[in-house]
């Protein structure tokens, strides 16, 4: 996700469109990206954090979160 201090024009456009479509009560939208990795049991959470931080995220302008989901 873009950091809070980074302008998100796509999110702002979505907020405007929601209002025009009659959806009230949405004050802000932040648009981001999502990666899904299928890994085996040898890949631990620390490795997933490193992959996200070193390869998948531009940490200058983006925040990230890693979530492991069981089948």
C-alpha positions in Angstrom: 0.0 0.0 0.0 1.2 3.5 -0.6 2.4 5.2 2.6 -0.1 7.7 4.1 2.0 10.7 3.1 2.1 9.5 -0.6 -0.6 10.9 -2.9 -3.0 8.2 -4.1 -4.8 9.7 -7.2 -6.5 6.3 -8.0 -7.9 6.1 -4.5 -9.1 9.7 -4.7 -10.8 8.9 -8.0 -12.5 5.9 -6.4 -13.8 8.0 -3.5 -15.3 10.5 -6.0 -16.9 7.8 -8.1 -18.4 6.2 -5.0 -20.1 9.5 -4.1 -21.4 10.0 -7.6 -22.8 6.4 -7.6 -24.7 7.1 -4.3 -22.4 5.3 -1.9 -22.3 7.5 1.2 -20.0 7.3 4.2 -16.7 6.4 2.5 -14.2 9.0 3.5 -11.0 7.6 2.0 -9.7 4.9 -0.3 -6.1 3.7 -0.6 -5.4 1.6 -3.6 -2.6 -0.9 -3.4 -1.3 -4.2 -4.9 -1.3 -7.7 -3.6 1.0 -10.7 -4.3 0.1 -14.3 -3.6 3.0 -16.7 -3.1 2.5 -20.4 -2.9 5.3 -21.8 -0.7 6.1 -25.0 1.0 6.7 -25.6 4.8 10.4 -24.8 4.5 9.7 -21.1 3.9 9.3 -19.5 7.3 7.7 -16.1 8.1 11.1 -14.4 8.3 11.9 -15.4 4.8 8.5 -14.2 3.6 9.2 -10.8 5.3 12.6 -10.6 3.5 11.0 -11.4 0.1 8.4 -8.7 0.6 10.8 -6.1 1.8 13.7 -6.8 -0.6 11.9 -7.7 -3.8 8.2 -7.0 -3.8 7.9 -3.6 -2.1 9.4 -0.2 -2.8 9.8 0.6 0.9 10.5 4.3 0.1 6.8 4.9 -0.8 5.0 1.7 0.2 4.1 -0.2 3.4 3.6 -4.0 3.3 2.1 -6.7 5.4 2.6 -10.5 5.2 -0.2 -12.9 5.9 0.1 -16.6 5.8 -3.2 -18.4 4.9 -3.6 -22.2 5.4 -5.3 -24.3 2.8 
